[in-house]
Amino acid sequence: MKWLTSRLMKNPMIASLAGMKGNARACLWPEPLWGIPYNLCLPYASLYMAALGLSPAQIGYVASINIVAQVVFATLSGVITDKLGRRKTTFLFDTLSWSVPEFIWMISQDFTWFAAAAVFNGAWRVTENSWSLLLIDDMKQEEILPAFSLTQMLELFSAFFAPLSKFAIDAFGLVPTMRVLYGVTFVSMTLKFILVQKFSVETSVGRRRMEATRNKSVLRLLYECKDVYIKTVTSRRMLLTFGIVASYSLVTTLTNSYWSLLACRELGIAQGNVVVFTTIKSLMTLVCVLFLVPRVASLPVKRPMLGGLAMHIAAMALLVAAPRGASAVLVLLASTLLEAVALSILSPTTSSLMFINAGEEERARVCGLVYGTISLMTAVFPSLIGQMAEISLRLPFAVCIALFVFAGILVVRLSRLPARGTDD
C-alpha cells in the first residue's frame, strides 16, 4: 500500500491536486460531492424519463428546451458574472441550476415536470462560466489545461460509485431508486455549493470587473456586449473555436440522451447493466487522464485533438453497426474503451480552448456570448434528432460521426492560424 501511495503521489496529476491552494483547492476538493451523485443518476436519466411515459421524441424535446434555456442564461452569464462577481454568481446559480432541478426530477410525474426542470438546469451555463473563472482567473495560461484535466479526474473518481445504482435498481426498481438518488443528489450538491462559497475568495480579475460594472445596469452592460461580440465573431480563431466547442457540446448531449436507450432497446442490454459500461468508461478515462494527458498536454492542440476525434468517431461507428444479441456486449465494450480514451483528451482540451483564446479581462463576457451562440446554433438539433431516433436509435450516433468529422476539419484550420492576437 505504501508503494502504491508513493507512486500515485509522484504522478503529476495527483501531486498537483494535493498541492493546490486558494481557489483551486476550494473549487476542486469538494467536487466529488457533485460528481458522485451525478454519476449515480446520469446513466439512467433517459430510462427514468421513458419509464414515466416519455417517448424518444419527447426526450429530444426536453433536451431542446434545456438548450434554449442555455441560450438565454449563457448570453447573460458574462454580464451576471462581472456584476455579481465570480464567487457570488457561482453559489446562486449552482443552487438554481442543480439543487432546484434535482428536487424537481425527484418528484417528476410526466413530460411537464421534466420540461420545467430543463429550464432551471439550463442556468448551469452561468455557473459553468463563473465557476471556471473562479478556478482559473488567477492562474498562468499554462496552468489552465492541467486545471481542467484535474476537474475531469475528480469527476472520474466520483464515477466509481456509479455501480451502486445498479444494485439498488435491481433490488427496488428503476423509478423508486431514481427518486431516492435524485433526493440524495439534491442534498449532496447543495452542500458542495456551500463549501465552495465558504472557502473561496473573489479573484483579482473579478474584483476589477465588479468595480468597473458597479454603477451600470444589466441592460447597459448587455448593450455594451455588442462590441465585444462583434470583435469575437470577426476573429477567425474564435469562429473556428465556436465550431469545435459546438460540435463537442452537441455530441455530448446526444450521447447522454440516447446511449442507454440504444443499449437497452436496440442491443438487448439489461437496464441494470448500463452502469457497468459507464464504470468501465470512467476507469479507462481515469487511467488515460493520469498517464496519457500529462504526456500530450505540452503538444500543439492539433495532434491530440485529431487523435481524440478519430477514436470517438470509431466508437460511434461501432454503435451504429452493433448487432443485437450476445456479440453486442463485446461491440459495446470496444466502443466504450475507444470513447474513454477520446474523452480523456477531448474533454479538458475543449473546456480550456475557449478560456485560453479569450482575453483575460473579457473572459466572462466572451465565453458567455460564445456559449450563448453555440446553444442557439444547436437548440433545434435535439428535437430534430429525437424525430430521427423514433425511426432508429442508431441515427443520433451517425449524426455524432458527422459532427466530429466537421470538428476535425476545424481543428486542422485552427492549427494553421498564427499566434493568438494576430489573426483578427
N, C-alpha and C positions, 0 to 999 in steps of 0.2 A: 504493500500500500504506500509506503514512503517513497519507493521508487517511482510509482505512478504519479504521486503528488509532485515529486521533483520534476518529472518530465513535463507534466502539464504546466507547471509554473514557469518552465523555460520556453513554453510556446509563446510567441509574440502576442497572440490574441489574448490569452489568459493573463499574461503579465500586464498587458495594457489595461485590462479590466480591473485587476487587483490594485493597480497603482493610480486609478482615477481619483480625482479630487474635484471639489466645487460642483458646478452644474452638471458636468459629465457624470459624476457619481450620483447626484440627486436624480437625474433623468434615467439612468440605465440600471442602477441597482434594484429599484422597485419594479422593474419591467416584468419579471415573472408573475407578479400579481395581476397583470393584464394578460400576459401570454398564456399562462396555464389554463384559466377558464375559457379563454378564447379558443384555444386548440381543442378543448373538450367539446365545444359546441360546433365549431366550423364544419367538420366532416359530415355532420348530419343535418345542417341547416336546411338544405333543399329537400331532403327526405321528410323533415319535420313539416315543412310547408305543404308538401304533397300529401302527407298523412292527414293534414287538416283540410284537405279538399282542393288545394290549388293545382291547376293544370300547368304543364310546361310553359304554355303561353303566358299564364298569369305570373309565374315565377319570373319570366322575362320582363313583364310589366313592372313588377316590384323593383327589379334591377334598374330599369329605365327611370322610374320615379326617384330612386336613390341618386342616380347620376344627375337628373335635373336639379335636385336639391344641392348636389355638389357644385353645380354651375353657379348657383346663387351664393353659396357660402364661400366657395373658392374665390370668387370675384371680390367679396367683401373681406376676405381673410387678411390681406395685406394692410388695409386701412385699419381694421379692428386691432391687429397685432401691433401696429405702430402707435395707435391711440391709447390702448389699454396697457401695453407692454407685453413682452413675451410670457412672463410668468403668470399674470392675472388672466390673460386670454387662454392660456393652456388649461388652467383649472376650470374656468367657466365653461369652456367649450368641450373639454373632455367629459365633464358631467352631462352636458346637454346631448352630446353625440354618442355617448356609450352608456352611461348609467340609465338615462331615460329609456332609450330603445331596448336595452336588455330587460328592463321591467315590463315593457310592452310585449316583447317576444314571450316572456314567461307566461303571460295571461292571454295570448292571442287566440282567436277563435276562427277567423276566416281572412279572406283577402284584405278587407278593410283595415284590420289591425296591422298586418304586415306592411301595407302601404303607408300607414301613419308612422310606424317605426322607421321605415325607409327615409321619410322626410327628416326626422330627427337625426338619424345616423349620417345623413349627408353632411351634417355640420362637422364631421371628422376632418373635412378639408381645411377648416380653420385651425384646428389643433395640430394637424399634420405640419402646417406652416409654422405655427408658433412654437410647438414642442421641438421641432427640428432646429429652429433658430435659437431657442433656449439652450439646446445641446451644443451647437457648433459656432455660434456667433463669436465667441472669444477664442476660437481655435485658429491655428495657422491652416492655410489651404491644404497642405499635405496631410493634415490630421483628419480631414473631413471624411474621406473614403473609409479609413480604418474605423472611425466612429460609427458609421452606418453599418459596417461589417460586424461590429460588436453588437449593435442593435439586433441584427439578424441572428447572431449566435445565441443571444439570450432568448429570442423567440423560439429557436430550435431546441434549446434546453427545456423550455416550457412544454414543447410538443410531446416530450416523452411521457407526460401524464395522460395523453390522449387515449391510450388503451383502456383507461379506467371507465370511459364512457361505454365501451363495448360490453363490459361485464354488466354494467347497470342496465343497458338496453336489453341484453339477453335475459336478465332477471325480471325486469319490471315493465318492459315495453318501451317503444320509441317516444311516444308523446309524454307520458308521465316523467320519464327520465329527463327529457329535454326541458320540461318546465322547471324541474329542480335545478338542473345545470344552469339555466338562464338566471335563476334566483341567486345561486352561488356566484355567478359571474357579476351580477349587479353589485353585490357586497364587496367582492374582491377588487373589482376595478375602481370602485368609489374610494376604497382605502388607498389604493395606489395613487390616485389623483391627490388625495390629502397629503400623502408623504412627499410627493414631488413639490407641492406648494410649500410645505413646511421647510424643506431643506435646500431649496434652490434660491437664487438671488437674481434680480434683473440684470441682464447683460449690459455691457458698456454701450453697444450699439443701440440696444433697446431704450436705454435712458436718454440717449441723444434723440432718438426718433420720438419718444414721448414728449420731450421738451419742444421739439420742432412742430409737433401737431397739437400742442396744448390748447391753443386758442382757435383752432379750426374745427368746424363741424364735420361730421361724417360725409355729408353731401358735398361739401367743399373739397374734402380730401379725395372723394371719388371722382369729382370733376378734374382734379389735378392729375389723376391717374392716366388721363388720355395721353399726355406727353410721354409718360413712362411706357405706356402700351405701344404707342407709335414707334418709339425707339426700339422696343423689344421685337415687334413683329417685322421690322425692316432689317433686322440683323439676320444674316444667313445662318449664323451659328445657332441662334435661338430658334429659328424656324425648323432647322433640322432636329434640334433637341425636342421641340414640340412633337414632331412626328414619332420619334423614338419612344418618348415617355407615353404618348397617347396609345401607341401600339401595345406597349407593355401593360398599361393600365387596363385596356380592353381585354387582352388575353387573360389577365388575372381575374377579371370579372366573369368572363365566360367559363373559365376553368372551375372557379369556385361554385358557379351556378349549376353546372351540368356534369361534372366529373362523376359524382356519386350516383346520379341518375343513370348515366351511361353504364357504369359498372354494375349496378343492380338490375336495371330493367333490360338492357341490351345484352349484357355479357353474363348475367346469371349469378353475380356475386351476392352472397348473403349480406343483409344490411349491417349486421354486427361486425362483419369482416372489413368494412370500408376503412375503419380506423387502423387496421393492420398496415394497409398500404400507406396511409398518412404517416404512421410512425416510422416505417421504413424510409420514406422520403425525407423525413426530418433527420433521421440518423445519418443518412448518406450526405445530406446537405451540411450537417454539422461537421462531419469529418472533412468535407471539402473546405468549409469556412476556416477550420483550424489549420489545415495543412496545404491547401491549394491557393486560397485567396491571398495569404501573405506573399506567395511567390509571384502572383500576377498583378498585385497592386501597384508595383512600380513600372509595369509595362504601359506603353501607349494604349489608349482605350480601344483601338480598332481590333487587335488580336483577341483579347479575352471576350469582348462583346460579340464578335462574329462567331467565335467558338461556342459561346453560350447559346446564341441564337440557333446555330446549326444543331446542337444537341436537343434543344427544345422542339425544333421542327421535327426531328427524328422521333421524339417522344410522342408528339401529336399524331404523326403519321401511323405509328403503331396503334394508337387508339382508334383511328379511323378504320384501320384494316383488321382490327382484332376479331377473331372468331368467337362464337358463343360456345360454351362448354368448358371441359377440363383444361384445354390448352389456353383459354382466356386468362387464367391465373398467371401463367408464365409470360404472356404478352404484356399484361398489366404490370408485372414486376419489372420487366425490362424497360417499359415506358416510365415507370416511377423512378427508377435509378437514373435514367438519362435526364429526366426533368429535374431531379435533385441536384445533379452536377451543374446543370444550366442555371438553376436558381441561385446557387451559391455565388455565381459570378454576376448574373443579371440584376438581382435584387439590390445589392448595395451600390453597384455601379450606376444603375438607373436612378436610385434615390439621390445619389450625390451629384449627378450630372447637372441638374438644374441649379443647385446651390453654388456649385463651383463656377458655372458660367454666368451667374448673376453678380452684379457689383455688390460689395459689402453693405453699403448704406441703403441700397434699394432692394435687398433680397426679399423682404417681406412683400412689397408690392409687386415686384417682378414675378416671384414664384406664385403669388396668389392669382395674378392675372393669367399667367401661363396655365395653371391648373384649372382655372375657370374656363379658359378657351378649350382646353383639352376635354373637359367634362361636357361642354356644349357640343363639341365636334362628335363625341361618342355617345351622346344621350340617346339617340334614336336606335342605335345598333342593337342593344339587348332585346328590345321589343321585336325588331325585325328577325333577329336570330332566334328568339323564342318561337316565332312562327315556323322557322326552319326546323327547330327542334321537334315541333309537332309531327313533322314528316319523318325525321330521323334524328336521334340524339347524337349521331356521329357528325352531323353537319356543322355544329358550332366549332368542332375541333379542326375541321377543314378550313374554316374561316381563320382560326388561330394560326394555321400554317401560312396562309396568305399574308396575314398581318406581320408575321416575323420575317418573311421574305422581304416585304416592304421595309421593315426596320433595318434589315441588314444592308439594303441599298443606301439608306440614310446614314448609317454608321460609316460606310466607306466614304461618302461625300463629306461627312463631318471631319473625318481624319485627314482630308486633303486641304482643309482650311488653314490659314496661317494662325499664329498665336492669337489668343483672345484679345479683342480690342482693336484688331487691325483689319477685320473683315466687314465692318459696318458700312 
